[in-house]
Amino acid sequence: MSIMLIVFALLLLAMGIWTSNQWVVILAVILSGAVSGNNNTLITTAVMNAAPIERPTASASYSFLRFIGGAIAPFLAGKLAEIYNPHVPFIVGGSFVLLSVLLIVFNHIHVKHVDSVEAGH
């Protein structure tokens, strides 16, 4: 999971560095879509299995945070690009993803089950 998040962060940072290079942005968007699909599955599994509360409550809480972020991000990205420049939203996004990897690494005990293979299922 951490590796996929690092790849995603690097793609965001590449878009931030080469924002004016159209082919780099197009390729990074396509690749980030592939990475996002895997990340969504891994992160959802991690949250559902790590939460010490009932599954429906964990799912509702996770969905709330995920979708409130999805609602705020376009507005915030637009403001960051407007106030600073078009590179900033990608760099800020990539930086926060890298920060999330650090949080996962320092709290790996709660999500270590995501990287293990379940042979019994």
VENURMO-V251274 format. One line per field, one symbol per residue. phi: phi as a letter, one per 20 degrees, with the letter a starting at -180 (. if undefined). burial: b if it has 9 or more other ideal C-beta (glycine too) atoms within 8 Angstrom, else e. A space follows every 50 residues. Layout:
phi: ???
burial: ???
This chain:
phi: .ffffffffffffffffdgeegfffffffffffffffffgffffffffee fedfgffffffffgffefffeegffffffffffdafffgfffffffffff ffffffcggecfffeeeeffd
burial: beebbbbbbbbbbbbbebbeeeebbeebbebbeebbebbeebbbbbbbeb beeeeebbbebbeeeeeeeeeebeebbbebbeeeeebbbbbbbbbebbeb beebeeeeeebeebeeeeeee
